[in-house]
Amino acid sequence: MNNSLKNTARLLGAGLRALLMLTLVTGVIYPLVITGIAQGLFSDKANGSEIKADGKVVGSSLIGQSYNLPLKKGQETPEPDLKWFQGRPQNGLGSNSVNTQYKLILSGATNRSADNEELIQWVKDAKAAVVKDNSVPGHRVEPSDVPAEAVTSSGSGLDPDISRDYADLQVHRVAERNGLSVSQVRKLVDEHTEGRTLGFIGEPRVNVLELNIALKGLVAKS
C-alpha cells in the first residue's frame, strides 16, 4: 500500500514537473523568442503593417477602408465620398450581431454563385454607379472600361488594393472633385503603383489608403 502511494506520488510529481517545464518552454520562452525575432527582423509586419499619417496610425496596409459620406436621415446605405479614390465593394460582410456595443471588422464573401440573380443585379448596379460617378464633363466612362474588381468584392471583403486600371478610371473624377489637374492626380497614381510581387506574381496594384493619404497631402499643398 505504501509503495503504491509512493509510486503514485512520484508519477504525479513527475507529471507536474513536466507540465511546468513545458508551460515555461512553450508558453513563455518560445513566444518571447519568436516575438523578439519578428520585432528584430520585420517589426512593421509583426505590428500589423500599420500606416501612419500626421504621426497617427490611420489603418493597415492589409485591410481596406470605406470612404463614404455620413448617413442622411432615413438612409440605410451610405453614399461614397467621391473626392476620394474608392476601393472594392464590400458586399457580403454582414453586421456584428453578437455584441452590438462594438463595431467590428467582419470578413467574408457573398457566398453566391455566379448565376445568382441577386449577385448579377449587384454587379449591374455597381457598374452603372461606377460609370455615373466617374463620368465628368469632357470625360465619359464606358461600361466596357469598368474592371471586374470595381464591381465585385474580394473573398475576404477587406481587399486594400485596386488594380491600376481602376485607379486610372477614377483619376478624372478625383481631379475634378478636388480642384486638381488630371496630370497631378495621375502622377500620384504612378507613384503609388506597386509592381508584381517578385516581378512575376500577381498584377500591379495600388493601395487605396496610401493613395488617399497622399491625395490629402497634395490637396493641402494646392
C-alpha positions in Angstrom: 0.0 0.0 0.0 2.8 2.4 1.0 4.7 1.5 -2.2 1.6 2.2 -4.3 1.1 5.6 -2.7 4.8 6.4 -3.2 4.7 5.4 -6.8 1.5 7.4 -7.4 3.1 10.5 -5.7 6.3 10.1 -7.8 4.3 9.8 -11.0 2.2 12.9 -10.1 5.3 14.8 -9.2 7.0 13.9 -12.5 3.9 14.9 -14.4 3.6 18.2 -12.6 7.3 19.0 -13.3 6.8 18.1 -17.0 3.7 20.3 -17.1 5.5 23.2 -15.5 8.6 22.8 -17.8 6.5 22.5 -21.0 4.4 25.6 -19.9 7.6 27.6 -19.4 9.1 26.5 -22.7 6.1 26.6 -25.0 4.1 29.3 -23.2 6.8 31.8 -22.2 10.2 31.2 -23.7 9.1 30.2 -27.2 6.6 33.1 -27.7 9.2 35.6 -26.4 11.9 34.3 -28.8 9.6 34.3 -31.8 8.3 37.8 -30.8 11.8 39.0 -30.5 12.9 37.6 -33.9 9.8 39.1 -35.5 10.3 42.5 -34.0 14.0 42.5 -34.9 13.7 41.3 -38.5 10.3 42.7 -39.7 8.8 44.8 -36.9 6.5 46.6 -39.4 4.7 43.4 -40.5 4.8 42.0 -36.9 2.9 45.1 -35.7 0.1 44.8 -38.2 1.6 46.7 -41.2 0.4 50.0 -39.8 0.0 53.1 -41.9 0.6 56.4 -40.3 -0.4 59.9 -41.2 0.3 63.1 -39.2 2.0 60.9 -36.6 -1.1 58.8 -36.0 -1.9 55.2 -37.0 -4.8 55.5 -39.5 -5.1 51.9 -40.7 -3.3 48.9 -42.0 -1.9 48.3 -45.5 -3.6 44.8 -45.3 -7.2 46.0 -44.6 -9.3 48.0 -46.9 -11.3 51.0 -45.7 -14.5 52.6 -47.0 -14.7 56.3 -47.9 -18.3 57.2 -47.5 -20.4 60.3 -46.7 -22.3 60.4 -43.4 -25.7 58.7 -43.4 -28.6 61.0 -44.1 -31.8 60.7 -42.2 -33.7 57.6 -43.3 -30.8 56.4 -45.4 -29.6 52.8 -44.8 -26.7 52.6 -47.3 -24.1 55.4 -47.2 -23.1 57.1 -50.5 -19.4 57.1 -51.5 -17.5 60.3 -50.9 -16.3 60.9 -54.4 -13.5 63.2 -53.6 -11.5 60.1 -52.6 -10.4 57.0 -54.5 -12.8 54.2 -53.9 -11.8 50.6 -53.1 -13.6 47.4 -54.0 -17.2 46.8 -53.0 -17.7 45.2 -49.5 -20.9 43.2 -50.2 -21.3 40.1 -48.1 -19.6 41.3 -44.9 -22.8 41.3 -42.9 -23.0 43.0 -39.5 -22.0 42.4 -35.9 -25.0 40.8 -34.3 -23.1 39.2 -31.4 -22.1 42.3 -29.4 -23.6 45.4 -30.8 -21.6 47.6 -28.3 -18.6 47.3 -30.7 -18.3 47.9 -34.4 -16.2 45.0 -35.6 -14.5 44.4 -38.9 -16.1 41.3 -40.3 -14.5 39.3 -43.1 -16.5 37.3 -45.6 -17.6 36.8 -49.1 -21.1 36.9 -50.6 -21.1 33.1 -50.9 -23.4 33.5 -54.0 -22.9 31.5 -57.2 -22.0 33.3 -60.5 -25.6 32.8 -61.8 -27.3 34.1 -58.6 -29.8 36.7 -59.6 -29.2 38.9 -56.7 -25.4 38.9 -57.3 -25.9 39.6 -61.0 -28.1 42.6 -60.1 -25.5 43.8 -57.6 -22.9 43.8 -60.3 -25.1 45.6 -62.8 -26.0 48.3 -60.3 -22.4 48.6 -59.2 -21.2 49.0 -62.9 -23.9 51.6 -63.5 -22.8 53.5 -60.4 -19.1 53.4 -61.4 -19.9 54.7 -64.9 -22.1 57.5 -63.5 -19.8 58.6 -60.6 -16.6 58.7 -62.8 -18.0 60.4 -65.9 -17.2 64.1 -65.6 -17.6 66.9 -68.1 -15.2 66.2 -71.0 -14.6 62.6 -70.0 -17.1 59.8 -70.2 -16.5 56.3 -68.7 -17.9 53.5 -70.8 -19.3 50.3 -69.2 -16.5 48.3 -71.0 -13.9 50.4 -69.2 -15.0 49.1 -65.8 -12.7 46.4 -64.4 -14.1 43.4 -62.6 -12.8 44.3 -59.2 -14.7 47.6 -59.3 -18.0 45.7 -59.1 -17.1 42.6 -57.1 -16.0 42.2 -53.6 -12.9 40.0 -52.8 -13.1 36.7 -50.9 -12.5 38.5 -47.6 -14.3 41.7 -48.5 -11.3 43.6 -47.0 -9.0 43.9 -50.0 -6.9 47.0 -49.5 -5.8 47.2 -53.2 -7.3 48.0 -56.5 -5.8 47.5 -60.0 -4.0 50.2 -61.9 -6.9 50.2 -64.4 -9.5 51.0 -61.7 -7.2 53.7 -60.2 -6.8 55.3 -63.7 -10.6 55.1 -64.2 -11.1 57.3 -61.1 -8.4 59.9 -61.9 -10.6 62.4 -63.8 -13.3 62.3 -61.1 -10.9 62.8 -58.2 -9.1 65.6 -60.0 -12.4 67.4 -60.7 -13.7 67.0 -57.1 -10.5 68.2 -55.5 -9.7 71.1 -57.9 -6.6 69.4 -59.2 -5.3 68.8 -62.7 -5.6 65.3 -64.2 -1.8 65.2 -64.6 -1.3 65.8 -60.9 -3.6 63.0 -59.9 -2.2 60.6 -62.5 1.3 61.3 -61.3 0.1 60.4 -57.8 -1.3 57.1 -59.0 2.0 56.4 -60.8 4.0 57.0 -57.6 1.7 54.6 -55.6 1.5 51.7 -58.1 3.3 48.6 -56.8 4.6 46.1 -59.4 4.1 42.3 -59.3 5.5 40.6 -56.3 9.0 39.3 -57.1 8.4 40.6 -60.6 6.1 37.8 -61.7 3.4 37.1 -59.0 0.0 38.8 -59.3 -0.7 42.1 -61.0 0.4 45.7 -60.5 -1.8 47.2 -57.7 -2.5 50.4 -55.8 -3.1 50.6 -52.1 -6.2 52.8 -51.7 -5.4 54.0 -48.2 -1.9 55.0 -49.0 -3.0 56.7 -52.2 -5.7 58.7 -50.4 -3.3 59.8 -47.7 -1.0 61.2 -50.5 -4.0 62.8 -52.2 -4.9 64.6 -48.9 -1.4 65.9 -48.7 -1.5 67.1 -52.3 -4.8 68.9 -51.8 -3.4 70.6 -48.7 -0.5 72.0 -50.7 -2.6 73.2 -53.6 
